[in-house]
Amino acid sequence: MTGRFAFGLLILWFCAAVASIVDPYDYKVWATEMLMVFTIVVLLSATYRKLQFSKTSYFIIFCFLLVQTVGAHYTFERVPFFFNAAGRNNFDRFGHFVFGLNAFVVIEFLLKRKIASSFNLACVSAFFAVLVLSNTWRFFELFYADIENGKSGDALLGMQGDYWNAQKDMLCDIIGSAAAVYLFKTGQHFRKKKQTAASAEL
């Protein structure tokens, strides 16, 4: 069932990816943003037999890929259907929050593969993994913007005149990671409660 669920999400994302390539704001921005997306899809597909995740993990990954794909088409500061606060489009903040949720996937991976010896260690490791990956991408964006030094570079960076943009993005990553930890812990609690109830009935 998980395989069908993951495949269904893959088809939905593929449809979105095809739609996103039609008349994007900037093809250079689209190609650069989608580089990470395609890399993730290829890696997940290539390692699916060895690294199968839960439906929740696949749904979180799908949400992030979809957000990234939409942002690639419009650029994150120009997504038309998202809430604008004080003249600023916060779709990029939402994107960082969703990226932070992927800490759930990291925790599941670390515990399943028995890389982390405890839930707390897995959570701390997931926090650092999310921050490292987010900052690595941020440095890549800065590097690209410096080389491009034009419309495409500014569109990819998407600071929108906010000097503290990078710090606020990191905060959204952290909030997303905290939400992922809570979600994972809650899920574990309900599973244990269900198993206890089933054992009691026997």
Rosetta constraint file for C-alpha pairs under 8 A:
AtomPair CA 1 CA 5 HARMONIC 6.22 0.50
AtomPair CA 2 CA 6 HARMONIC 6.07 0.50
AtomPair CA 2 CA 54 HARMONIC 6.88 0.50
AtomPair CA 2 CA 55 HARMONIC 5.95 0.50
AtomPair CA 3 CA 7 HARMONIC 6.08 0.50
AtomPair CA 4 CA 8 HARMONIC 6.02 0.50
AtomPair CA 5 CA 9 HARMONIC 6.37 0.50
AtomPair CA 5 CA 55 HARMONIC 6.98 0.50
AtomPair CA 6 CA 10 HARMONIC 6.20 0.50
AtomPair CA 6 CA 55 HARMONIC 7.19 0.50
AtomPair CA 6 CA 58 HARMONIC 6.17 0.50
AtomPair CA 6 CA 59 HARMONIC 7.89 0.50
AtomPair CA 7 CA 11 HARMONIC 6.28 0.50
AtomPair CA 8 CA 12 HARMONIC 6.38 0.50
AtomPair CA 9 CA 13 HARMONIC 6.14 0.50
AtomPair CA 9 CA 58 HARMONIC 7.90 0.50
AtomPair CA 9 CA 59 HARMONIC 7.45 0.50
AtomPair CA 9 CA 62 HARMONIC 6.49 0.50
AtomPair CA 10 CA 14 HARMONIC 6.07 0.50
AtomPair CA 10 CA 62 HARMONIC 7.59 0.50
AtomPair CA 11 CA 15 HARMONIC 6.30 0.50
AtomPair CA 12 CA 16 HARMONIC 6.43 0.50
AtomPair CA 13 CA 17 HARMONIC 6.08 0.50
AtomPair CA 13 CA 62 HARMONIC 7.08 0.50
AtomPair CA 13 CA 65 HARMONIC 7.32 0.50
AtomPair CA 13 CA 66 HARMONIC 6.28 0.50
AtomPair CA 14 CA 18 HARMONIC 6.19 0.50
AtomPair CA 15 CA 19 HARMONIC 6.27 0.50
AtomPair CA 16 CA 20 HARMONIC 6.03 0.50
AtomPair CA 16 CA 66 HARMONIC 7.23 0.50
AtomPair CA 16 CA 69 HARMONIC 7.16 0.50
AtomPair CA 16 CA 70 HARMONIC 7.87 0.50
AtomPair CA 17 CA 21 HARMONIC 6.59 0.50
AtomPair CA 17 CA 69 HARMONIC 6.20 0.50
AtomPair CA 18 CA 22 HARMONIC 7.25 0.50
AtomPair CA 20 CA 24 HARMONIC 6.56 0.50
AtomPair CA 20 CA 69 HARMONIC 6.66 0.50
AtomPair CA 20 CA 70 HARMONIC 6.68 0.50
AtomPair CA 20 CA 72 HARMONIC 7.32 0.50
AtomPair CA 20 CA 73 HARMONIC 5.06 0.50
AtomPair CA 21 CA 27 HARMONIC 7.97 0.50
AtomPair CA 21 CA 30 HARMONIC 7.46 0.50
AtomPair CA 21 CA 73 HARMONIC 6.72 0.50
AtomPair CA 23 CA 73 HARMONIC 7.86 0.50
AtomPair CA 24 CA 30 HARMONIC 6.92 0.50
AtomPair CA 24 CA 72 HARMONIC 7.62 0.50
AtomPair CA 24 CA 73 HARMONIC 4.59 0.50
AtomPair CA 24 CA 74 HARMONIC 6.06 0.50
AtomPair CA 25 CA 29 HARMONIC 7.92 0.50
AtomPair CA 25 CA 30 HARMONIC 7.93 0.50
AtomPair CA 25 CA 73 HARMONIC 6.17 0.50
AtomPair CA 25 CA 74 HARMONIC 5.40 0.50
AtomPair CA 25 CA 75 HARMONIC 6.84 0.50
AtomPair CA 26 CA 30 HARMONIC 6.22 0.50
AtomPair CA 26 CA 73 HARMONIC 7.65 0.50
AtomPair CA 26 CA 152 HARMONIC 6.72 0.50
AtomPair CA 27 CA 31 HARMONIC 6.06 0.50
AtomPair CA 28 CA 32 HARMONIC 6.15 0.50
AtomPair CA 28 CA 152 HARMONIC 6.52 0.50
AtomPair CA 29 CA 33 HARMONIC 5.99 0.50
AtomPair CA 29 CA 72 HARMONIC 6.39 0.50
AtomPair CA 29 CA 75 HARMONIC 7.28 0.50
AtomPair CA 29 CA 152 HARMONIC 5.89 0.50
AtomPair CA 29 CA 153 HARMONIC 7.79 0.50
AtomPair CA 29 CA 155 HARMONIC 7.11 0.50
AtomPair CA 29 CA 156 HARMONIC 5.88 0.50
AtomPair CA 30 CA 34 HARMONIC 5.94 0.50
AtomPair CA 30 CA 72 HARMONIC 4.49 0.50
AtomPair CA 30 CA 73 HARMONIC 5.86 0.50
AtomPair CA 30 CA 75 HARMONIC 7.82 0.50
AtomPair CA 31 CA 35 HARMONIC 6.10 0.50
AtomPair CA 31 CA 72 HARMONIC 7.66 0.50
AtomPair CA 32 CA 36 HARMONIC 7.71 0.50
AtomPair CA 33 CA 37 HARMONIC 7.22 0.50
AtomPair CA 33 CA 68 HARMONIC 6.99 0.50
AtomPair CA 33 CA 69 HARMONIC 7.61 0.50
AtomPair CA 33 CA 71 HARMONIC 7.81 0.50
AtomPair CA 33 CA 72 HARMONIC 5.38 0.50
AtomPair CA 33 CA 156 HARMONIC 7.72 0.50
AtomPair CA 34 CA 38 HARMONIC 5.99 0.50
AtomPair CA 34 CA 68 HARMONIC 7.31 0.50
AtomPair CA 34 CA 69 HARMONIC 6.61 0.50
AtomPair CA 34 CA 72 HARMONIC 6.50 0.50
AtomPair CA 35 CA 39 HARMONIC 6.17 0.50
AtomPair CA 36 CA 40 HARMONIC 6.22 0.50
AtomPair CA 37 CA 41 HARMONIC 6.30 0.50
AtomPair CA 37 CA 65 HARMONIC 6.00 0.50
AtomPair CA 37 CA 68 HARMONIC 7.13 0.50
AtomPair CA 37 CA 69 HARMONIC 7.49 0.50
AtomPair CA 38 CA 42 HARMONIC 6.05 0.50
AtomPair CA 39 CA 43 HARMONIC 6.13 0.50
AtomPair CA 40 CA 44 HARMONIC 6.09 0.50
AtomPair CA 41 CA 45 HARMONIC 6.05 0.50
AtomPair CA 42 CA 46 HARMONIC 5.99 0.50
AtomPair CA 43 CA 47 HARMONIC 6.11 0.50
AtomPair CA 44 CA 48 HARMONIC 5.63 0.50
AtomPair CA 44 CA 51 HARMONIC 7.92 0.50
AtomPair CA 47 CA 51 HARMONIC 5.71 0.50
AtomPair CA 48 CA 52 HARMONIC 5.52 0.50
AtomPair CA 53 CA 57 HARMONIC 6.01 0.50
AtomPair CA 53 CA 58 HARMONIC 6.62 0.50
AtomPair CA 53 CA 105 HARMONIC 7.58 0.50
AtomPair CA 53 CA 108 HARMONIC 7.51 0.50
AtomPair CA 53 CA 109 HARMONIC 7.61 0.50
AtomPair CA 54 CA 58 HARMONIC 6.41 0.50
AtomPair CA 55 CA 59 HARMONIC 6.06 0.50
AtomPair CA 56 CA 60 HARMONIC 6.23 0.50
AtomPair CA 57 CA 61 HARMONIC 6.21 0.50
AtomPair CA 57 CA 102 HARMONIC 7.52 0.50
AtomPair CA 57 CA 104 HARMONIC 6.67 0.50
AtomPair CA 57 CA 105 HARMONIC 5.23 0.50
AtomPair CA 58 CA 62 HARMONIC 6.01 0.50
AtomPair CA 59 CA 63 HARMONIC 6.16 0.50
AtomPair CA 60 CA 64 HARMONIC 6.35 0.50
AtomPair CA 60 CA 98 HARMONIC 7.54 0.50
AtomPair CA 60 CA 101 HARMONIC 6.76 0.50
AtomPair CA 60 CA 102 HARMONIC 6.40 0.50
AtomPair CA 60 CA 105 HARMONIC 7.95 0.50
AtomPair CA 61 CA 65 HARMONIC 6.19 0.50
AtomPair CA 61 CA 102 HARMONIC 6.68 0.50
AtomPair CA 62 CA 66 HARMONIC 6.03 0.50
AtomPair CA 63 CA 67 HARMONIC 6.14 0.50
AtomPair CA 63 CA 98 HARMONIC 7.14 0.50
AtomPair CA 64 CA 68 HARMONIC 6.12 0.50
AtomPair CA 64 CA 95 HARMONIC 7.01 0.50
AtomPair CA 64 CA 98 HARMONIC 5.75 0.50
AtomPair CA 64 CA 99 HARMONIC 5.89 0.50
AtomPair CA 65 CA 69 HARMONIC 6.02 0.50
AtomPair CA 66 CA 70 HARMONIC 6.17 0.50
AtomPair CA 67 CA 71 HARMONIC 6.10 0.50
AtomPair CA 67 CA 95 HARMONIC 6.12 0.50
AtomPair CA 68 CA 72 HARMONIC 6.03 0.50
AtomPair CA 68 CA 95 HARMONIC 7.17 0.50
AtomPair CA 69 CA 73 HARMONIC 6.48 0.50
AtomPair CA 70 CA 74 HARMONIC 6.45 0.50
AtomPair CA 70 CA 75 HARMONIC 7.69 0.50
AtomPair CA 70 CA 76 HARMONIC 7.93 0.50
AtomPair CA 70 CA 79 HARMONIC 7.56 0.50
AtomPair CA 71 CA 75 HARMONIC 4.65 0.50
AtomPair CA 71 CA 76 HARMONIC 4.54 0.50
AtomPair CA 71 CA 79 HARMONIC 6.75 0.50
AtomPair CA 71 CA 91 HARMONIC 7.97 0.50
AtomPair CA 71 CA 92 HARMONIC 7.96 0.50
AtomPair CA 72 CA 76 HARMONIC 7.18 0.50
AtomPair CA 74 CA 78 HARMONIC 5.53 0.50
AtomPair CA 74 CA 79 HARMONIC 5.37 0.50
AtomPair CA 75 CA 79 HARMONIC 6.58 0.50
AtomPair CA 75 CA 155 HARMONIC 6.23 0.50
AtomPair CA 75 CA 156 HARMONIC 6.77 0.50
AtomPair CA 75 CA 158 HARMONIC 7.79 0.50
AtomPair CA 76 CA 89 HARMONIC 7.72 0.50
AtomPair CA 76 CA 91 HARMONIC 5.82 0.50
AtomPair CA 76 CA 92 HARMONIC 5.39 0.50
AtomPair CA 76 CA 155 HARMONIC 7.85 0.50
AtomPair CA 76 CA 156 HARMONIC 7.79 0.50
AtomPair CA 76 CA 158 HARMONIC 6.66 0.50
AtomPair CA 77 CA 88 HARMONIC 7.68 0.50
AtomPair CA 77 CA 89 HARMONIC 5.32 0.50
AtomPair CA 77 CA 90 HARMONIC 7.24 0.50
AtomPair CA 77 CA 91 HARMONIC 6.74 0.50
AtomPair CA 77 CA 92 HARMONIC 6.97 0.50
AtomPair CA 77 CA 155 HARMONIC 7.56 0.50
AtomPair CA 77 CA 158 HARMONIC 5.92 0.50
AtomPair CA 77 CA 160 HARMONIC 7.20 0.50
AtomPair CA 78 CA 89 HARMONIC 6.96 0.50
AtomPair CA 79 CA 89 HARMONIC 7.50 0.50
AtomPair CA 79 CA 91 HARMONIC 6.92 0.50
AtomPair CA 82 CA 89 HARMONIC 6.99 0.50
AtomPair CA 82 CA 90 HARMONIC 7.35 0.50
AtomPair CA 82 CA 91 HARMONIC 6.26 0.50
AtomPair CA 83 CA 89 HARMONIC 6.51 0.50
AtomPair CA 83 CA 90 HARMONIC 6.67 0.50
AtomPair CA 83 CA 91 HARMONIC 7.54 0.50
AtomPair CA 84 CA 88 HARMONIC 5.25 0.50
AtomPair CA 84 CA 89 HARMONIC 4.53 0.50
AtomPair CA 84 CA 90 HARMONIC 6.19 0.50
AtomPair CA 85 CA 89 HARMONIC 6.59 0.50
AtomPair CA 85 CA 90 HARMONIC 7.16 0.50
AtomPair CA 88 CA 160 HARMONIC 7.08 0.50
AtomPair CA 90 CA 94 HARMONIC 6.43 0.50
AtomPair CA 91 CA 95 HARMONIC 6.09 0.50
AtomPair CA 92 CA 96 HARMONIC 6.28 0.50
AtomPair CA 92 CA 169 HARMONIC 7.71 0.50
AtomPair CA 93 CA 97 HARMONIC 6.33 0.50
AtomPair CA 93 CA 168 HARMONIC 7.68 0.50
AtomPair CA 93 CA 169 HARMONIC 5.85 0.50
AtomPair CA 93 CA 172 HARMONIC 6.21 0.50
AtomPair CA 94 CA 98 HARMONIC 6.26 0.50
AtomPair CA 94 CA 172 HARMONIC 7.53 0.50
AtomPair CA 95 CA 99 HARMONIC 6.12 0.50
AtomPair CA 96 CA 100 HARMONIC 6.13 0.50
AtomPair CA 96 CA 169 HARMONIC 6.05 0.50
AtomPair CA 96 CA 170 HARMONIC 7.46 0.50
AtomPair CA 96 CA 172 HARMONIC 5.53 0.50
AtomPair CA 96 CA 173 HARMONIC 5.11 0.50
AtomPair CA 96 CA 176 HARMONIC 7.49 0.50
AtomPair CA 97 CA 101 HARMONIC 6.54 0.50
AtomPair CA 97 CA 172 HARMONIC 4.78 0.50
AtomPair CA 97 CA 173 HARMONIC 5.02 0.50
AtomPair CA 97 CA 174 HARMONIC 7.60 0.50
AtomPair CA 97 CA 175 HARMONIC 6.49 0.50
AtomPair CA 97 CA 176 HARMONIC 4.42 0.50
AtomPair CA 97 CA 177 HARMONIC 7.71 0.50
AtomPair CA 98 CA 102 HARMONIC 7.15 0.50
AtomPair CA 98 CA 173 HARMONIC 7.65 0.50
AtomPair CA 98 CA 176 HARMONIC 6.13 0.50
AtomPair CA 99 CA 130 HARMONIC 7.70 0.50
AtomPair CA 99 CA 173 HARMONIC 6.43 0.50
AtomPair CA 99 CA 176 HARMONIC 6.97 0.50
AtomPair CA 100 CA 130 HARMONIC 6.23 0.50
AtomPair CA 100 CA 172 HARMONIC 7.23 0.50
AtomPair CA 100 CA 173 HARMONIC 4.33 0.50
AtomPair CA 100 CA 174 HARMONIC 6.22 0.50
AtomPair CA 100 CA 175 HARMONIC 6.98 0.50
AtomPair CA 100 CA 176 HARMONIC 4.04 0.50
AtomPair CA 100 CA 177 HARMONIC 4.38 0.50
AtomPair CA 100 CA 178 HARMONIC 7.92 0.50
AtomPair CA 100 CA 180 HARMONIC 7.39 0.50
AtomPair CA 101 CA 105 HARMONIC 7.95 0.50
AtomPair CA 101 CA 173 HARMONIC 7.85 0.50
AtomPair CA 101 CA 176 HARMONIC 4.73 0.50
AtomPair CA 101 CA 177 HARMONIC 5.09 0.50
AtomPair CA 101 CA 178 HARMONIC 7.86 0.50
AtomPair CA 101 CA 179 HARMONIC 6.63 0.50
AtomPair CA 101 CA 180 HARMONIC 4.86 0.50
AtomPair CA 102 CA 106 HARMONIC 6.59 0.50
AtomPair CA 102 CA 130 HARMONIC 7.44 0.50
AtomPair CA 102 CA 177 HARMONIC 7.08 0.50
AtomPair CA 102 CA 180 HARMONIC 7.07 0.50
AtomPair CA 103 CA 107 HARMONIC 6.09 0.50
AtomPair CA 103 CA 123 HARMONIC 7.67 0.50
AtomPair CA 103 CA 126 HARMONIC 5.05 0.50
AtomPair CA 103 CA 127 HARMONIC 6.47 0.50
AtomPair CA 103 CA 129 HARMONIC 7.74 0.50
AtomPair CA 103 CA 130 HARMONIC 6.35 0.50
AtomPair CA 103 CA 176 HARMONIC 7.98 0.50
AtomPair CA 103 CA 177 HARMONIC 5.31 0.50
AtomPair CA 103 CA 180 HARMONIC 5.88 0.50
AtomPair CA 103 CA 181 HARMONIC 7.16 0.50
AtomPair CA 104 CA 108 HARMONIC 6.22 0.50
AtomPair CA 104 CA 126 HARMONIC 7.71 0.50
AtomPair CA 104 CA 177 HARMONIC 7.47 0.50
AtomPair CA 104 CA 180 HARMONIC 4.94 0.50
AtomPair CA 104 CA 181 HARMONIC 6.31 0.50
AtomPair CA 104 CA 183 HARMONIC 7.68 0.50
AtomPair CA 104 CA 184 HARMONIC 6.28 0.50
AtomPair CA 105 CA 109 HARMONIC 6.12 0.50
AtomPair CA 106 CA 110 HARMONIC 6.12 0.50
AtomPair CA 106 CA 122 HARMONIC 7.79 0.50
AtomPair CA 106 CA 126 HARMONIC 5.49 0.50
AtomPair CA 106 CA 129 HARMONIC 7.88 0.50
AtomPair CA 107 CA 111 HARMONIC 6.15 0.50
AtomPair CA 107 CA 119 HARMONIC 7.78 0.50
AtomPair CA 107 CA 122 HARMONIC 5.25 0.50
AtomPair CA 107 CA 123 HARMONIC 6.05 0.50
AtomPair CA 107 CA 125 HARMONIC 7.86 0.50
AtomPair CA 107 CA 126 HARMONIC 5.90 0.50
AtomPair CA 108 CA 112 HARMONIC 5.89 0.50
AtomPair CA 109 CA 113 HARMONIC 5.99 0.50
AtomPair CA 110 CA 114 HARMONIC 5.83 0.50
AtomPair CA 110 CA 115 HARMONIC 4.97 0.50
AtomPair CA 110 CA 116 HARMONIC 5.37 0.50
AtomPair CA 110 CA 122 HARMONIC 6.10 0.50
AtomPair CA 111 CA 115 HARMONIC 6.32 0.50
AtomPair CA 111 CA 116 HARMONIC 5.78 0.50
AtomPair CA 111 CA 117 HARMONIC 7.47 0.50
AtomPair CA 111 CA 118 HARMONIC 7.56 0.50
AtomPair CA 111 CA 119 HARMONIC 7.30 0.50
AtomPair CA 111 CA 122 HARMONIC 6.85 0.50
AtomPair CA 116 CA 121 HARMONIC 5.99 0.50
AtomPair CA 116 CA 122 HARMONIC 5.35 0.50
AtomPair CA 117 CA 121 HARMONIC 6.83 0.50
AtomPair CA 117 CA 122 HARMONIC 7.63 0.50
AtomPair CA 118 CA 122 HARMONIC 6.28 0.50
AtomPair CA 119 CA 123 HARMONIC 6.21 0.50
AtomPair CA 120 CA 124 HARMONIC 6.30 0.50
AtomPair CA 121 CA 125 HARMONIC 6.07 0.50
AtomPair CA 122 CA 126 HARMONIC 6.02 0.50
AtomPair CA 123 CA 127 HARMONIC 6.22 0.50
AtomPair CA 123 CA 181 HARMONIC 6.59 0.50
AtomPair CA 124 CA 128 HARMONIC 6.43 0.50
AtomPair CA 125 CA 129 HARMONIC 6.04 0.50
AtomPair CA 126 CA 130 HARMONIC 6.11 0.50
AtomPair CA 126 CA 177 HARMONIC 7.76 0.50
AtomPair CA 127 CA 131 HARMONIC 6.36 0.50
AtomPair CA 127 CA 174 HARMONIC 7.21 0.50
AtomPair CA 127 CA 177 HARMONIC 6.22 0.50
AtomPair CA 128 CA 132 HARMONIC 5.98 0.50
AtomPair CA 129 CA 133 HARMONIC 6.10 0.50
AtomPair CA 130 CA 134 HARMONIC 5.99 0.50
AtomPair CA 130 CA 173 HARMONIC 7.20 0.50
AtomPair CA 130 CA 177 HARMONIC 7.50 0.50
AtomPair CA 131 CA 135 HARMONIC 5.99 0.50
AtomPair CA 131 CA 170 HARMONIC 7.14 0.50
AtomPair CA 131 CA 173 HARMONIC 7.01 0.50
AtomPair CA 131 CA 174 HARMONIC 7.59 0.50
AtomPair CA 132 CA 136 HARMONIC 5.99 0.50
AtomPair CA 133 CA 137 HARMONIC 6.28 0.50
AtomPair CA 134 CA 138 HARMONIC 6.22 0.50
AtomPair CA 134 CA 170 HARMONIC 7.57 0.50
AtomPair CA 134 CA 173 HARMONIC 7.71 0.50
AtomPair CA 135 CA 139 HARMONIC 6.17 0.50
AtomPair CA 135 CA 170 HARMONIC 7.98 0.50
AtomPair CA 136 CA 140 HARMONIC 6.31 0.50
AtomPair CA 137 CA 141 HARMONIC 6.19 0.50
AtomPair CA 138 CA 142 HARMONIC 6.28 0.50
AtomPair CA 138 CA 166 HARMONIC 7.77 0.50
AtomPair CA 139 CA 143 HARMONIC 6.05 0.50
AtomPair CA 140 CA 144 HARMONIC 6.07 0.50
AtomPair CA 141 CA 145 HARMONIC 6.01 0.50
AtomPair CA 141 CA 153 HARMONIC 7.90 0.50
AtomPair CA 141 CA 156 HARMONIC 6.68 0.50
AtomPair CA 141 CA 157 HARMONIC 5.87 0.50
AtomPair CA 142 CA 146 HARMONIC 6.07 0.50
AtomPair CA 142 CA 157 HARMONIC 6.84 0.50
AtomPair CA 143 CA 147 HARMONIC 6.30 0.50
AtomPair CA 144 CA 148 HARMONIC 5.89 0.50
AtomPair CA 144 CA 153 HARMONIC 6.28 0.50
AtomPair CA 145 CA 149 HARMONIC 5.49 0.50
AtomPair CA 145 CA 150 HARMONIC 7.46 0.50
AtomPair CA 145 CA 152 HARMONIC 7.46 0.50
AtomPair CA 145 CA 153 HARMONIC 3.82 0.50
AtomPair CA 145 CA 154 HARMONIC 6.25 0.50
AtomPair CA 145 CA 156 HARMONIC 7.17 0.50
AtomPair CA 145 CA 157 HARMONIC 6.64 0.50
AtomPair CA 146 CA 153 HARMONIC 7.10 0.50
AtomPair CA 147 CA 153 HARMONIC 7.76 0.50
AtomPair CA 148 CA 152 HARMONIC 6.70 0.50
AtomPair CA 148 CA 153 HARMONIC 5.21 0.50
AtomPair CA 149 CA 153 HARMONIC 5.63 0.50
AtomPair CA 149 CA 154 HARMONIC 7.43 0.50
AtomPair CA 150 CA 154 HARMONIC 6.30 0.50
AtomPair CA 151 CA 155 HARMONIC 6.03 0.50
AtomPair CA 152 CA 156 HARMONIC 6.14 0.50
AtomPair CA 153 CA 157 HARMONIC 6.22 0.50
AtomPair CA 154 CA 158 HARMONIC 5.98 0.50
AtomPair CA 154 CA 159 HARMONIC 7.69 0.50
AtomPair CA 159 CA 163 HARMONIC 7.41 0.50
AtomPair CA 159 CA 165 HARMONIC 5.81 0.50
AtomPair CA 164 CA 168 HARMONIC 6.26 0.50
AtomPair CA 165 CA 169 HARMONIC 6.12 0.50
AtomPair CA 166 CA 170 HARMONIC 6.27 0.50
AtomPair CA 167 CA 171 HARMONIC 6.31 0.50
AtomPair CA 168 CA 172 HARMONIC 6.35 0.50
AtomPair CA 169 CA 173 HARMONIC 6.36 0.50
AtomPair CA 170 CA 174 HARMONIC 6.27 0.50
AtomPair CA 171 CA 175 HARMONIC 6.19 0.50
AtomPair CA 172 CA 176 HARMONIC 6.06 0.50
AtomPair CA 173 CA 177 HARMONIC 6.14 0.50
AtomPair CA 174 CA 178 HARMONIC 6.15 0.50
AtomPair CA 175 CA 179 HARMONIC 6.21 0.50
AtomPair CA 176 CA 180 HARMONIC 6.20 0.50
AtomPair CA 177 CA 181 HARMONIC 6.29 0.50
AtomPair CA 178 CA 182 HARMONIC 6.31 0.50
AtomPair CA 179 CA 183 HARMONIC 6.08 0.50
AtomPair CA 180 CA 184 HARMONIC 6.07 0.50
AtomPair CA 181 CA 185 HARMONIC 6.06 0.50
AtomPair CA 182 CA 186 HARMONIC 5.98 0.50
AtomPair CA 183 CA 187 HARMONIC 6.09 0.50
AtomPair CA 184 CA 188 HARMONIC 6.22 0.50
AtomPair CA 185 CA 189 HARMONIC 6.20 0.50
AtomPair CA 186 CA 190 HARMONIC 6.33 0.50
AtomPair CA 187 CA 191 HARMONIC 6.20 0.50
AtomPair CA 188 CA 192 HARMONIC 6.17 0.50
AtomPair CA 189 CA 193 HARMONIC 6.13 0.50
AtomPair CA 190 CA 194 HARMONIC 6.04 0.50
AtomPair CA 191 CA 195 HARMONIC 6.13 0.50
AtomPair CA 192 CA 196 HARMONIC 6.06 0.50
AtomPair CA 193 CA 197 HARMONIC 6.18 0.50
AtomPair CA 194 CA 198 HARMONIC 6.16 0.50
AtomPair CA 195 CA 199 HARMONIC 6.14 0.50
AtomPair CA 196 CA 200 HARMONIC 6.14 0.50
AtomPair CA 197 CA 201 HARMONIC 6.36 0.50
AtomPair CA 198 CA 202 HARMONIC 6.61 0.50
